[in-house]
Amino acid sequence: MRIMTSRLAAITLALGALVPPAQAQAPQSFRVISPIFGQLVTFSMPSNFVAAFENTKGGHYIREAVLRGESAQAWTQMITVTGEKGVSSNPGLTPEKFAGNIAGGFKAACPDSFGAKGLGTIKLGSFDAFIAVIGCGNVDSGPAKHSETALLVTVKGVADYYTIQWAERGAASDKPKVDDEKWTARLRELRPIDLCPIVAGEKAPYPSCVNKS
């Protein structure tokens, strides 16, 4: 299920620039820093994920990464980054409400097997954010019925809203496993999550953000 419907080669090159030098043991993750609308979005990407799809359409941005050997069409795990341009100025919109809008899309797809659990409002750097786990126990998208559950991080930027989502597909069930401890473990894997200003003329690997204290 895509929550939102290229510069993919450029993104892949930028991500590659962030991979630490080869060591005796391959790194378990690398830091991703991407310019998305008005800010740089940064988080830790597990090294077994690769970029598979990217698109900007109007004020909507999406980039998907999947496990090596999988595709944006056929996947078991996916890490998605999205941006919504210019919506932070909406006085009635909070990270929790933004997450609720996304959860509503899930619920519409599986009203009988929907599940959600809020993990709370937090600060990521100096930015307000909300964490939740949402999912469907039984959805029909794809080649067969399956469950689809996602860790959802919504972040209110200076001008834009951003999300980072780590989704997983599995066997169909009555309800998604939103209480599973693996979601908090995956949140730890994605951190640090932060937003940085875009510095004019600066290119990957964006040292101003890398060196941000």
C-alpha positions in Angstrom: 0.0 0.0 0.0 1.5 3.4 -1.0 0.4 6.1 1.4 1.2 8.7 -1.3 1.2 8.3 -4.9 13.1 11.2 -11.2 15.7 11.9 -9.4 16.3 8.4 -8.3 19.8 8.1 -9.7 20.8 11.4 -8.0 19.4 10.2 -4.7 21.2 6.9 -5.0 24.4 8.7 -5.6 23.8 11.0 -2.6 23.1 8.1 -0.4 26.2 6.3 -1.6 28.3 9.3 -0.6 27.1 8.7 3.0 28.2 5.1 3.4 31.2 4.9 5.7 34.5 3.6 4.3 34.7 -0.2 4.0 35.8 -1.9 7.2 36.4 -5.4 8.3 32.7 -5.7 9.1 30.0 -4.0 6.9 28.2 -1.2 8.7 24.8 -2.0 10.0 23.4 1.4 8.9 24.3 4.6 7.2 23.1 8.2 7.6 20.7 9.5 5.0 20.5 13.2 4.4 18.1 14.4 1.7 16.9 17.8 0.6 13.1 17.7 0.6 11.3 21.0 -0.1 12.5 23.5 2.5 14.8 21.4 4.7 17.2 18.5 4.9 15.7 15.3 6.3 18.2 13.0 8.1 17.9 9.6 9.7 19.7 6.3 9.9 19.0 3.7 7.1 19.8 0.0 7.7 22.4 -1.0 5.2 20.4 -3.8 3.8 17.9 -1.3 2.3 18.3 0.3 -1.2 16.3 3.1 -2.8 13.7 1.8 -5.2 11.3 4.6 -6.1 11.2 8.4 -5.9 8.7 11.0 -7.1 7.8 14.6 -6.6 4.4 15.7 -7.8 3.3 19.3 -6.9 3.7 19.6 -3.2 4.0 15.9 -2.5 7.3 14.0 -2.3 7.9 10.3 -1.7 10.9 8.0 -1.7 10.8 4.3 -1.0 13.6 1.9 -0.1 13.2 -1.8 0.1 15.4 -4.8 1.1 18.1 -5.7 -1.3 16.6 -8.1 -4.0 13.1 -6.7 -3.6 11.3 -4.1 -5.6 8.8 -1.2 -5.0 6.1 -3.6 -6.3 7.0 -6.8 -4.5 8.5 -6.2 -1.0 8.3 -7.5 2.5 9.8 -4.4 4.2 9.8 -0.8 3.0 11.2 2.4 4.5 9.3 5.5 3.1 10.1 9.2 3.4 7.5 11.7 2.4 7.2 15.5 2.4 4.1 17.7 2.2 5.1 21.2 1.1 3.9 24.3 2.9 1.4 22.7 5.3 3.1 23.5 8.6 1.5 27.0 8.6 -1.9 25.3 9.2 -2.7 26.3 12.8 -5.0 23.4 13.4 -2.5 20.7 12.2 -0.3 18.9 14.7 2.0 15.9 14.2 -0.6 13.8 15.9 -3.4 15.0 13.7 -1.2 14.5 10.6 -0.6 10.9 11.7 -4.3 10.5 12.2 -4.9 11.5 8.6 -2.5 8.8 7.4 -4.1 6.3 9.8 -7.4 7.1 8.2 -6.1 6.0 4.9 -5.2 2.6 6.4 -8.5 2.3 8.1 -10.4 2.9 4.8 -8.5 0.1 3.2 -9.2 -2.4 6.0 -12.1 -1.3 8.2 -12.5 -4.7 9.7 -8.9 -5.4 10.5 -7.4 -2.0 11.2 -5.3 -1.4 14.3 -3.3 1.5 15.7 -1.3 2.4 18.8 0.1 5.9 19.5 3.6 5.9 21.0 3.5 9.6 21.9 4.5 13.1 21.1 8.3 13.8 21.2 10.9 16.2 20.1 13.3 15.3 17.3 16.0 17.8 17.5 14.0 21.0 18.0 11.0 19.8 16.0 7.7 18.5 17.2 6.9 14.9 16.2 4.5 12.1 16.8 5.2 8.3 16.8 2.6 5.6 16.1 2.2 2.1 14.8 -0.7 1.6 12.4 -1.7 -1.3 10.2 -4.1 -3.7 8.5 -4.5 -7.3 9.4 -5.9 -8.2 6.1 -5.5 -6.2 2.8 -6.0 -7.3 -0.8 -3.4 -5.1 -2.5 -0.6 -7.2 -4.1 -0.6 -10.7 -5.4 -2.3 -12.2 -2.3 -4.0 -11.2 0.9 -1.6 -10.1 3.6 -1.1 -7.9 6.7 0.7 -4.6 6.4 1.9 -2.7 9.5 4.0 0.4 9.7 5.9 2.4 12.3 5.0 6.0 11.5 7.0 9.1 12.4 5.4 12.5 11.6 7.6 15.6 11.9 6.5 19.3 11.7 9.2 21.2 9.9 9.6 25.0 9.5 7.3 25.1 6.5 6.6 21.5 5.6 5.5 18.2 7.2 7.6 15.1 6.8 7.1 11.4 7.6 9.3 8.4 7.9 7.6 5.0 7.8 9.0 1.5 8.2 6.4 -0.9 6.9 6.3 -4.7 6.9 4.1 -7.2 5.1 3.2 -10.6 6.6 0.6 -13.3 6.7 -3.0 -12.1 6.8 -4.5 -11.9 10.3 -7.5 -10.6 12.2 -5.6 -7.6 13.5 -2.1 -6.2 12.9 0.6 -6.6 15.6 0.8 -3.0 16.7 2.0 -3.9 20.2 5.1 -5.9 19.0 8.3 -4.6 20.6 10.1 -4.8 17.3 8.5 -1.4 16.4 10.3 0.4 19.2 13.5 -1.4 18.3 13.1 -0.2 14.7 12.5 3.4 15.9 15.9 3.1 17.6 17.4 1.9 14.4 16.1 5.0 12.5 17.4 7.5 15.0 18.8 10.0 15.1 16.0 11.6 13.1 16.3 15.4 12.6 15.8 18.3 10.2 18.5 20.7 9.1 18.4 24.0 7.1 19.4 23.9 3.5 22.7 25.8 3.0 22.9 27.5 -0.4 25.5 25.8 -2.7 26.1 22.9 -0.3 26.1 19.4 -1.8 26.1 15.8 -0.5 27.1 14.7 2.0 25.9 18.0 3.5 28.6 18.7 6.1 26.5 21.4 7.9 23.9 18.7 8.8 26.5 15.9 9.4 28.3 18.1 11.9 25.1 19.4 13.6 25.4 19.0 17.3 
